[in-house]
């Protein structure tokens, strides 16, 4: 694979997504990425420092992208809570390489300000869905608020199981959404 390096940082992130998608995050090699993008190991280090720096940038990119996807869902009532969950799972299934990195604190620099800001924005989007469902603002964050934690656990668990091949998600996008909806519906109030 040959890259034109108008934006080497972006090329390295794209190559990492491809490598993680193919081989998994645990097999990601910096030297392999440098070879694949035809740059020196030193050029890689200039942009990311080390493997953790690359994975931190990739996680921040994933948080920002997922936040945009969740923000695109209109929050207008308790049923929109379901739509936010569907958007979460759909995003994860469409971005498996990012998803493998985003929720692995052992892989990233949690003190990185860009990562922290991106994670805070995602937490805010998740809490908007919880507030809408409950009909009132919800305190805390998704890691401590019981309602948000229940919803996050279900959606994240579903996505993780589907990505690992433990759940067949259907043959069409419509079947996939209907399956996700039927599972997540257990967290929404009855009509």
C-alpha positions in Angstrom: 0.0 0.0 0.0 1.4 3.4 -0.9 0.3 6.7 0.6 0.7 10.2 -0.6 1.7 12.0 2.5 -0.1 15.3 2.2 -1.3 14.6 5.7 1.0 12.0 7.3 -0.8 12.0 10.6 -4.1 11.2 8.9 -2.5 8.5 6.7 -1.0 6.8 9.8 -4.4 6.9 11.6 -6.1 5.4 8.5 -3.4 2.7 8.3 -3.9 1.9 12.0 -7.7 1.6 11.5 -7.1 -0.8 8.6 -4.5 -2.8 10.5 -6.7 -3.1 13.7 -9.7 -4.1 11.5 -7.6 -6.8 9.9 -5.5 -8.1 12.8 -6.9 -6.7 16.0 -5.5 -4.0 18.3 -3.3 -6.4 20.2 -1.3 -7.2 17.0 -0.9 -3.5 16.0 2.8 -2.9 15.2 4.3 0.6 14.9 7.1 -0.7 12.6 4.4 -2.4 10.5 2.5 0.8 10.2 5.6 2.7 9.3 6.4 0.2 6.5 2.8 0.2 5.2 2.8 4.0 4.9 6.4 4.0 3.6 7.7 6.3 6.3 10.4 5.9 8.8 9.8 4.9 12.4 11.1 8.3 13.3 8.4 10.0 11.2 5.8 8.0 13.1 7.3 9.0 16.5 7.3 12.7 15.4 3.4 12.5 15.2 2.5 10.2 18.0 5.5 9.5 20.2 4.7 5.9 20.7 2.0 3.2 20.3 0.0 4.7 23.2 0.1 8.1 21.5 -1.3 6.6 18.3 -4.1 4.7 20.1 -4.9 7.8 22.2 -5.4 9.8 19.0 -7.4 7.0 17.5 -9.7 6.8 20.5 -10.2 10.6 20.5 -11.1 10.4 16.9 -13.6 7.6 17.7 -15.2 9.5 20.6 -15.7 12.5 18.4 -17.2 10.5 15.5 -19.5 8.6 17.9 -20.6 11.9 19.5 -21.5 13.2 16.1 -23.5 10.1 15.3 -25.4 10.3 18.6 -26.0 14.1 18.2 -27.6 13.4 14.8 -30.4 11.6 16.6 -33.2 14.0 17.4 -33.9 13.8 21.1 -37.6 14.5 21.4 -39.1 12.0 23.9 -38.6 8.8 25.7 -38.5 6.7 22.5 -35.6 8.8 21.3 -33.6 7.2 24.1 -34.0 4.0 22.1 -32.8 5.7 18.9 -29.7 6.9 20.7 -29.0 3.3 21.7 -29.5 2.1 18.1 -27.2 4.9 16.9 -24.5 3.8 19.4 -24.7 0.1 18.3 -24.8 1.0 14.6 -21.8 3.3 15.0 -19.8 0.6 16.8 -20.6 -2.0 14.2 -19.6 0.4 11.4 -16.3 1.4 13.2 -15.0 -1.8 14.8 -11.3 -0.7 14.8 -12.1 2.5 16.7 -14.5 0.7 19.0 -11.7 -1.8 20.0 -9.5 1.1 21.2 -12.0 3.5 22.7 -12.9 1.7 25.9 -9.5 0.3 26.7 -7.9 2.6 29.3 -4.9 0.2 29.3 -4.1 1.3 25.7 -4.4 5.0 25.9 -3.0 8.0 27.8 -6.0 9.0 29.9 -4.4 12.3 30.8 -4.3 13.5 27.2 -6.4 16.7 27.0 -7.7 16.0 23.5 -8.9 12.5 24.6 -10.4 13.9 27.8 -12.3 16.6 25.9 -13.6 14.1 23.3 -14.7 11.6 26.1 -16.5 14.4 28.0 -18.4 15.3 24.9 -19.5 11.7 24.3 -20.5 11.4 28.0 -22.6 14.5 27.6 -24.4 13.0 24.5 -25.0 9.8 26.5 -26.4 11.7 29.4 -28.8 13.8 27.2 -30.4 10.5 26.2 -30.7 9.4 29.8 -32.2 12.8 30.8 -34.7 12.6 28.0 -35.7 9.1 29.0 -36.2 10.0 32.6 -37.9 13.3 31.9 -35.4 15.2 34.0 -31.7 16.1 34.1 -29.6 13.2 35.3 -26.7 13.7 37.7 -23.2 12.4 37.2 -21.9 10.7 34.2 -22.6 7.5 32.3 -20.1 5.6 34.5 -21.9 6.4 37.7 -25.6 7.3 36.9 -27.6 4.0 37.3 -30.0 4.7 34.4 -27.2 5.8 32.0 -25.0 2.9 33.1 -27.8 0.4 32.5 -28.4 1.7 29.0 -24.7 1.9 28.2 -24.1 -1.6 29.5 -26.8 -3.0 27.3 -25.9 -1.1 24.2 -22.1 -1.6 24.6 -22.6 -5.3 25.5 -24.7 -5.8 22.4 -22.2 -4.1 20.2 -19.3 -6.1 21.7 -21.1 -9.4 21.3 -22.1 -8.6 17.7 -18.5 -7.6 16.8 -17.1 -10.8 18.3 -19.5 -12.8 16.1 -21.6 -14.0 19.0 -24.8 -12.4 17.7 -26.0 -12.7 14.1 -27.3 -9.2 13.2 -29.2 -10.0 10.1 -28.6 -9.9 6.4 -29.7 -6.4 5.7 -29.3 -3.0 7.4 -33.0 -3.0 8.2 -32.8 -6.4 9.8 -29.9 -5.2 11.9 -31.7 -2.1 13.1 -34.8 -4.2 13.9 -32.8 -6.7 16.0 -31.0 -3.9 17.9 -34.4 -2.1 18.4 -36.0 -5.3 19.7 -33.2 -5.8 22.3 -32.9 -2.2 23.4 -36.7 -1.8 23.7 -36.4 -3.6 27.0 -35.1 -0.3 28.5 -37.8 1.9 27.3 -41.2 2.5 29.0 -44.2 0.7 27.5 -46.4 2.6 25.1 
